[in-house]
Amino acid sequence: MKKGYALAAVMAVAALLSAIAVMTYNSSNLQTKIVHNDKLYRQARLNAQTGITYFLSKRHHYDDLVELSSGQEEFLLMKNSLSDKDYYQVHIKLMPNETFEVTSHGMIMKKGSPISAASLKATFKSKWITSAQQ
């Protein structure tokens, strides 16, 4: 074996180990970013669910929404802040036969710009319940 081959072999192994270390770091860094984005999406979805739940708590009938719509078929019913970064908006779309669609957009904001968002949509049909007269 000639002089220098051992040095070249050691340098190649060192380069290989360095490359593995860099790839491991990049992989774990990417995984951390994915987990963070998933957490933000889940929080935005919870904000959207809060919007739907709040809408349900108001027990709006189709006629109530027609009155609130100011003649528009689609309108923003409410916009609410849950914290300095958590928001939701509830939009209503009036449809035929006393049916309406509720869309809640949940958002996570940072410095006034959305960094994550999720939407939930539900369709409702109003029904009048009358009591029997005796």
Steps between C-alpha positions, in 0.01 A plus 500: 500500500638837400526795732196726485238231439431473872462877520266502199291219654475684832402823319232314300356345818506841672321659202242220502437542875472877456247454219297261717505750787381784272222283353388396849487863612305607190258211540428577865469873422247424224306270732484777762356742241240243390389443860478877558289551185273212602453660843410835340247331266338315790468825694347675197253212465406532867439871440271410208316248721456774759332714233254222413430433869440868568266520202304198629471658845315796344228265367437709187202413283503564125274804544744648753782467249294653218442800726873525583606459135392849383379341177827321423510130417844460661623706794738511793299431814774539759871550544651421839839506664577226749846637587757729344572232236188278484201611290193366327246632252156355433353547152141419404367405158121504469358229276146404387249313720611662828843338466822681582868418493727605784873523434737570786855606422749455784829685481829537683649846447852629544575871458164553331543226239352150505758225553247217513134461408230235496135505397196298599170499316157385616158516335181555700130495422261694718187322609200651673365292783142574595317370800161334458213716622253331731 
